[in-house]
Amino acid sequence: MTAELVRGQNHPLSQARLEIRISAGTPIVAVAALGDENGRIHGAEWVAHPGAPTQPGLEVPRQAAADHRLAVDLDAVPEAVHRVSVLLALPVGGTGPVRFGAVAAPFVAVTGLDGGEVASYTITGLEAESAVVALELYRRQGAWKVRAVGQGYAGGLAELLTDQHLSQAHQLAGSINDAVSQGLARSVQAPPPRTADGDRSRQTAAPALGQDQGGTAPQPGPVPPVSPYGGQPPGGPGQPAPQQPSYPGSAPDPDAVTQPSAPTAGGPIDYSHPRRQNAAPPPPPPTAPPAAPGQPAQPVAGDATGWSMEERLYNQVWGMFEDLARTTAAYRSAVDFAESRMDKELEQVLSDPRSRIGGQGDAAREAARARHTQLVAQAREALDRDLAQLAAEADVVEPALPPAYARWDNPAWHGYRVPMEIPMALRLGDLHLPEADRIRIPMLVRLPLERGLWIDSGAAGSSDGSFTDSHTMSRLAMETAVAHAARLLAVYPAGEFTVHVIDPAGSGAQPLAPLVQTGVLAAPPALGAAGVADVLGRLTQRVDLVQMAVRGGAADSLPPGFDTSQQLLIVNDFPHGFDDRAVNQLRYLADEGPAFGVHLMMVADREQSSGYGPLLDPLWRSLLRLTPVADDHLADPWVGHAWTYEPSLVPPGSQVLQRVLSQVATARTKFT
């Protein structure tokens, strides 16, 4: 039975290998610190954090997350350690909340490797604090216990670590914040928070916020799988489900249904999606036709909540993304659990001299392997069931997507007309996981863009093991940038989106031809150092003017004829043609531009700018890195899988790009 702790209460621990689950409803940083019998942390090497995620007996996630899973092995911590403290903090320097009083109360649970909760604690009473000691595991007379602490600090991690007697507290807090900011820069943009006029998002659970780019997703500890469609986990009836928060950055909704009830064992999958509903939903979405007895309901496009079909499809795509992330995480965790259980059983067999040899030992080993195979098969069965449902949903959603969400080969583009309104979001490509290679989830980002884009032209191997040379990568990167720019031009109303291009050496002339020949650019691509200085100067001045007008409350005082449209700057071959002044202007546009209508799209190889050293690190972190070839560098905002990203490119030989851009140019002429 789970012990629900209150502040200051303790509970004995009967297991050494544990998992600590944290649900906060908004991205937070999780840190675990080792302390001696007096609670003193002897140095930075006694702290597991996103920059150094493993310490003896500890493993923490690599970046901020709405949900966390920390792995703890009390038998593996050093003898000098008498206390393991779990520390939580809000990320600094971002756009998220800055105090715990503005978010839902964090929930912390200590579980065994089988997923069963030992103790839980909801941290209430926080207001101005931005860091908190959630709980601590401590050794007393040879036995371990857990204590609910809930001690908050308004001064953040630095103040918290200082209070834990760490001499280099400020330096360590700074390194943790740097590691977190790098991780956040590599995550897929999370869904927006709910607005005051109702819940416009699909109500689903929201585990963690991605792992470091290019690495493997951390697996701090196994838990039995939980199906996002409400299916029974392989562990059998009665397995506890984890605490489920709402979307990152959103306030708790007491009327929202956040977890469907599990069907009876062997029953059909319930496709009614109760998590997509709310006490006061918008007009009802389409409903699926009645299902045959014993069969799941057939999926339909637009069955998420929303005030329009476009919004319902957007929420449905994000729900599919989350469901695939969670069901895959459950499968991987179940496999880890099966392997951990087999290892433990084999270790017990080998530890007994009487069973090392002879038939008894062979039988025990064979039984352990058989149980492992059975658990993995059960997990795979649950995964295949959920993947089949998701694949059926993807098959009906993809053809129904509007042009802004659709691939270039979608028939929606054949009937394209220049829109009168800006869409909610834009498709930048597809995402998929190795366990579900057939299912492609559209990668949608909200409009207007909140972050610039970086199309990485550096030579690298793709996800299929092939290698692309630097010259080919540069060409593919520019073609990808042109496809993204054309899509942005196509989804904005006439005259509301303007594209500038800096191509100092003229190396992107061929890929840029569709933009140049159709006349949709504001001016011909800028060449040489003089062109770089001219374009950057004008856009920097534009940001300054709009910034002063907005902050001064005098938006109507802009000069006559001022272009109020959204601006996109495509930069090719950086840093060629850039002097120090131009580099500083580019950094300024990356930092301040998005808030005032100027967006950046870099086509660059980071290695070519390595001579600037760490000066440009904030620039790269502020941009969303995309690749012109399939690559598994992006992370989801829930459980941190490494997703394979494929750009949305025009099919070879297709004329759809020229037709769309020609209509944009014609509409722009009529508009002006």
N, C-alpha and C positions, 0 to 999 in steps of 0.2 A: 504493500500500500504506500502511495506517495505521501511524503510528509510536506505539507504546505507551510513553509516557514514564514515567520514575521521577523522584523529587524531584531538582531541580537540572539535569535534562537539557533540552536545547533541540533545536529542529528548524526548518529553514527554511520559510518560507511563500512560495508561488509565486503566491498570489492576494491581491488587495487587499480584495475584498468577501467577507466570511466570516460564518459563523454559529457561535456558541458555545452548545452544548447542555449543560445541567446536569441531572443526575438525582440526587436525594437520598433519595427514599423518604419524606420528611416535608417539610412546608412550610418553605422557607428563603427568605431575602431575597437577591436578586442585585443587586450594585452594580458599576458599571464606572467606574474613575477614570483620568484623564489625568495623566501626569507628564512633567516635563522630563527632560533628559539625566541629571540626578542623582536622578531618581525623586521629586522634590518636586511635591506638588499645590499649585498656587498659590492656590486658593480653591474655594468651594463650587460655583462655576460650571464647575469642571473635573470634576465628579462627576455621573454619570447614576445616578439612583436612583428608587424608586417615586414620590417626590414631584415629581421632575423627570426624567421617563424618557428624554428626548432631549438629547443634546449633540452637537457637531459630530463626525460619523462614528460615533456610538453611539446605540443604542436598547435599553432594558432593559424588562422587564415592569413593570406598575404595582403589583403586590402580591406577597405571599409565595406560593410555589408549590412543589410537589413536583418539578416539572420546569420548566426555563426555556429559552428561546431568546433569545439576545442577538444583535443585528445589529451588525456592525462593518464600516465602510468606511475602510480605512487611508488611501486617497487623499483622504478628506474631513477627516481630523483636521488641526488647525493645524500649521504648520511647527515651532512651538516644542515640540510634543509628540513625545517619543521613547519613551514607554512607555504602554501601556494595561493596567491591572491589573484583573483580575476578582476581586471580593471577595464572599464568601458569609458570611451570618450567620443565626443562629437568631432568630426573632421573640421579642421580650421582652413580658412582661406577659400571656401567654396560658397555656394549659394544656398546651402541647407541651413537648418536651424542651428542656433548658437547656444541654446540652453535646453536642458532636459525638460524644463517646465513647459516647453512648447510642443512636445511630442508625447506620444503614448508611453505609458509607464513600461520600461523594459522588463521582460520576463526571462528568468534564468532557471534552467532545470539541469539537475545532475542525473545522468542516466547510466545504466550499465551498457555493455556492448550489445545486449539483446534489445536495446531500445526501451526497456522498462525504467520508468522514472523512480529515482530514489528519494529526491527532494526537489522542491521548486520554491521559487521566491519571486514575487512581483515587487519591483523597486518603486515604491510610491513616495510622495512627499518631496520630490525634487522640484526646484524652481529655477534659480539662476545658475545652478551648477552645470558645467560642461564636461566634467569627468567624475567618475564615481567608482569606488571600490564595491563591486557587486556582492561578492561573497569570498570566503576563503576556506580552503581545506587545510586543516592543521593536525599535527601529530600530538597526541596526549597519552603518555604512559604506554607507548608502543602501538596505539590504535589511532586510526584516522577518523576525523569528524569533519562535517561541513557546517559553517556558520554563515547566516545571512547578515551582511554588514550594511550596505546601503549608504556608506559615507560619501557625500558629494563634495566637490571642490569647484568653486567659481573660477579659479585660476587655471583650470584645464590640467592636462597631463603634467606639466612642469610643476605645478603646486602639489599635485597628488604624489608624484615621485619624490619630491623634496620631503614631503611628510613621511614617506617611507624610508627616510634616512639615506637616500642615494645621493652621493656627493655630486655626480655629473648629471643631475636631473634635467637641467635645461638643455644640455647638449643632446641627451637621449630623446627628450621630447621633440626636439627639432628634427632629429633623424627619423623618428617615427612619422612625423607629419610629412616629411619629404617623401618617404616611401608610400604613404597613403595617397598623396597627390599624384604620384606617378601611376599608381594603380587606377585611380579614378579617371585619369586621362585616357585609359585604354578600354574603358567599359562602354558597351552599347548604351545609348541614351535611355534612361529609365522613363516609364510612362509618367505623364504629368499628374500632380495631385488632384484630388477631387475638388470641384469648385462649389461655390455657395449655392448654385441653382440645382444641385442634385449630383448623384453619383453617375458620372459619365464613363466609368471604366468597368471592365469586366471584373467582378469580385472574385479574386483568387488569392491563394496564399502567396507570400513573397519571401522566399529565402534569399540567400546572400548576394552580395555585389561583387562580381567578378574577380578573377585571379590575375596575377601579373601576366602581361602580354607575352605571348610567345612561349610561355612555360606550360607545364601541366597543372591541371586543377588540383589544388591540395585536397587530400582525403584524410582529414584528421581523425576520423573514427567511423566505423561501420554502424549502420542502423538498418532495421528491417525496412523493406520498401513500402511506400505508401502511394497508392495509385492516385493521380490527380482526378481520375474519373470516379473515385469512390470505391474502387475494387478492393477486395480483401487482400491484405498483404500476405506473402507466403508464410509468415510465421503462424498463421491461423487466427481464428477469432479471438478477440480479447487483447490483441496487441495495441498498445496506446499510440495514438497519433500525436505528432508534435504540435506544440502551440503554434497557431497560424496568425500572423499579423496581416494588416492590409498593405496596400501599395507603399513603396518607399516614399516618404515625404508626406503621407496623408494622415489626417486625423482619424481616430477610431470612429466607426459608424455603428452605434448599438443596434440599428435596425437592419444592418446588412447581414446576409447569410454567408458565412465565410467557410463553412465546411459541410459538404453533403453527407448525408447519412450513408453508411456502407450498405450495399445490398446484401441479401442473404447469400450464403455460400453457394456458388454455382449459378447464381442468377444472372440475368442479362446486364450489360452495362447501361447505366442510366445516362442518357444524353441530354436531359433537361437542363443541365448546367445551372443548378441553383445558385452558384456563386456569382452568376452574372446578373442576378436580380437584386432589387432593393425595395424598401418599403414604399417608395413613391417613384416607380420607374417611368421613363418616357413612354411615348406611344409604343404599343407592343410590337416587337420585331416579328418577322415571318416565323411561322411555326412549322415544324416538321410534320409530314403526313403520318397518320397512325401506323405504328409498327405491327408487323405480324406477331402473333403470340409466340413468346419465347425469343424474339429477336429484338436487338436494340433499335431505337428510333434512328431514322436516317438523318444525317446532318444537313443543315441548310445554311446558306450564306446570309450573314447579317443577324444571327440570333443572339448577339451580345446586346447589352443596353446601350442606348445612345439616342440623340435627338434627331438624327438623320441616318440614312443608309450608309453614308460615308463614315460617320462616326461609329456606327455599329460594326462596320467592317474593320475599322482601325482597332477597336477594342477586341474584336474577335481574333485578329492576327496576333495581337499582344497576348491574348489568352492562350492561343496555340503555342506561342513561343514559351510562355511560362510552363504550360502543361508538359511540353516536351523536355524542358530543362528539369522539371521536378521528377517526371517518371524515369528519366535517364539517371538522375542522381539516386533515386531509390534503387534502381537496378545495380548500379555500381556499388552502392553501399551494401546491398545484400550480398553481392559477390565478395566484397571485402570481409563481411561478417562470416561468410562460409569459409573463406580461406583462414581467417583468424581462428575460427573454431577448430578447423582441421589441424592447424599448427599447434594449438594448445593440446589437443588430444594426442597428437603424435609426440609432443614433448613429454606428456605424462607417461606414454608408453616407454619412451627411451629412458626416462628417469628411473624406471623400476628395473633393476638388474635381472629380475626373474623373467621379465617379458621381452628382453632385448633379443633373445634367440628362441628358436623353437616355434611351434605352431601357434602358441598363444599370442606372441608378439605379431606374427604375420596376420593373424585374424583381426587383432585390434587395429592394425594399420589399414587393412582392407576395409574394415567397418568405418573408420574415420574418412577414408576417401569416398566411400559410398554415400555417407551423409553429406559430404561436400558436394558431390555430383547431384544429389537430390535437391539440396538447397539452391544450387545454381539453376537447375532445371525449373524449379518453381519460380525463381526470380525472372527467368527468361520468358516463361509462360505469361506472367503478369505484364512484362514489358511488351511482348508481341501483341497482347490483347489491346493495350493502350495505343501502341503504334498503329495498329489496324484502324482504330477509331480516328486517330489523328490524321492518318493518310486519307481516309474517306472524307474528313472535314476539309483537308487541303484541296482535294479534288473538286469540291464544289465552291470553295472560296476563291481560288485563283482565277477562274473565268469570270467571276462577278466583280472583280476589283476595278475601280475607276482608273483612268490613265495615270494619275499621280502615283498609284500603288502598284500598277501593272508592269510586267516585263515588257520589253520592246516588241516581243513577238505576240503580245496579246492583241486579239482583234479590237480591243477598245481603242487602240491607236488609229485604226483604219477609219473610224468615225470621229476623229479628233476635231474639236472646235476650240478656239481660244476661249478660256473660261472667263466668267464675269466675277468670280470670287476666288480668293486664295484657299486652297485645300488645307486640311488639317496637317497633313504630313506628306512626305516624299519617300519613294523607294530608292535606296542606294545600292541594293543588291540582295543576295539571298544568304541565309545561314543554315547550316546543317551540322549534325553530329554523326560520328562514325557508326553508332548503334542504329541510326535511322537515316541512312544515306539517301533513301528515296524521298524523304520528306524535306522539302525546302520551305523555310519560313521567310517571308519577305522582311527585309530589314528596313523598317520605317523610322524616319526621324521627323520630329515636329518642325513646322514652319511658323515663323521665320527661323532660320538656323540659329541655334544657340551657341554653337561652336564652329570654328573653321574646320576645313577638311585638309588632310595631308595625303596625297596620292604618292605612295612610296615607290620611287623609281630605282631603288637600289637593287643590284643583282642579288638574287636569292633563289633558293629551291622552293618549289611549290609543294602543296600538300600531297600531290601524287608522286613525289620523288624526283620529278624532272627538274632540270636547271635551265634558267633563262639568262642569257648574257646581258650585260649592262645596256648595250645599244638597243636590243629588242625590248628590254624592260622600259627604257625611256620612251620608246614609241608607244608601247602598250599603255604606259601611265598617262601620256597625253591623250590617247584615244579614250581612256576611262574618264579623264577630266572633261573632255568635250561632251561625252555622253551625259555626265552628271549636269554640266552647265546647260545643255540643250533641254534636259528634263526640267530644270529650274525655270528656264525661259518659257517652256511650254505650259507649266501649271500656274503661272502668274497671269493676271489680266494684262491686257495690252498697256504698255508704258509703265508698268509697276515693277519691272526688274531690268537692271542694266548690267552688262558684263564688260569688264575691262580685262585686257590681257597684257602681261609683261613677258616678252620672249626676247631677252637681250641678244642672243646669238642667232635668232631665227631658226633654231633647230626644230621647233614645233610647227613649222609652216604646213607640212602635209597633214598631220592630224587636225590642225585648226581650220583647214580649208572649208568644211561645212559651215562653220560660224562666220568666216570671212566672206565666202561667196554669197551667202543668203543675206548678208547685210544686217545681221542682228547684233553685232558688236557696236559699242558706243563709238569706237574709233579703231583704226587698224592696230594690230599688235605693236606695242612699244618696243623699239629696238635700241640696243646700246645703253651706256650709262646715262646718257641724256634722257632717253625715253623712260628709264627707270625713275630718275629723279622727278620728271614731270608728272607721271601718273601718281607716284606716292605722295608728292607734294599736294596735288589736287584732292586726293582722297583724305589725306590727313587734315587738310583745311576743312573739308566737308564735315568730318567727325567733330572737329573743334567747334564749328558753327552750330551744328545740331545740338551738341552737348551743352553749349552755353545757353542756347535758346530753351532747351527742355529744362535745364536746372534753374534757369532764371524765370521760368513760367511765362516765356514770351515766344511761344512757337510761331506766332503770326508775324514775328519781326524778321523772319528770314528774307534774304534779298529777293527781289522780283525775279521770276523765272527759275527759282531754285529747284533743282531736280530732287523731288522727295521720294523717288522710287528706291527700292532696295538695290544695293550695289554689290556686285561680286567681282573680286579681283583674282584672276588666275595668274599665278607666278610660275614660270617654267625655268628650269636650269639654275635655281638658286644654289650658291650665292654669286654666280657669274653676273657681272655688271653692277654689283652692289658694293658701295663703300660703307664706312661706319655709320654715316648719317642715314643712309637708306636702310641699313639693318635696324637701326633704332626706330625708324618710322614704321617698318614692317612689324616689329614687336608691338608698337603702339596700336596699330590697326588690329592685330590679333587679340590684344587685351581689351581695347575699348570699342572697336568697330562693331561687333555684333549687337551691342545694346543700342547703337545709333544708326543701324541700317547699312553697315559696310561689313561684308563677309569675305573671308580669305579662303582660297583653295591653292595650296602649295603642291607643285609637282616637283619633287626634289629627292635626292639621295642624301640622307643625313650625313653619311661619311664624308661627302664632299665639303661640308661646312665644319668639319671637325677642328679646323684651325681656330675657330672662335672659342673653343673650349666650352666650359659650362655656361657661357653667356647666353647661348641659344636654347639651353635646356627648358626654360619656361615656355618658349615658343612652341617647341615640339609637344610639350605636355598639354598645351592649350588646344591642340588640334586633334581631331579624330582621325587616327591613322587607318587608311584603307589601302588595299593592294590591287594592282591590275591583274593579278593571277590568284587562283584559289590559295588561301593561306589560313591557318588556324590560329590567328593572333587576337581575335576579339573574345571578350568575356561577357556573359549575360549578367544582368543586375540582380540575380537571385542566388544561384548556387555556384557561380564562377566557372562553369565549363569553358573549355577552350573550343569555341565554335569556328568551323571553317567558313570563311567569308568568300563569296564569289561576286564580283562586280556585275552590275546590270549593264550589259553591253548590247549594241545593235547587232543582230545576226548578220553574218557575212553575206554580202550581196543585196541586203535589204535597202530600200530607198525610203524607209519610214522616217529616218532622221531628216533628210532633205525636205520631205513633204511637210513635216511638222514645223521645221524652222522657216520654211517659206510662208506658211500660214501665220506664224508669229510676226515675220517681217511685214507682211501685208496688213495685218491688224495694227501694227505699230504705226505704219504710214497713215492709216485712216485716223488713228487716235491723235496723232500730232497735227 
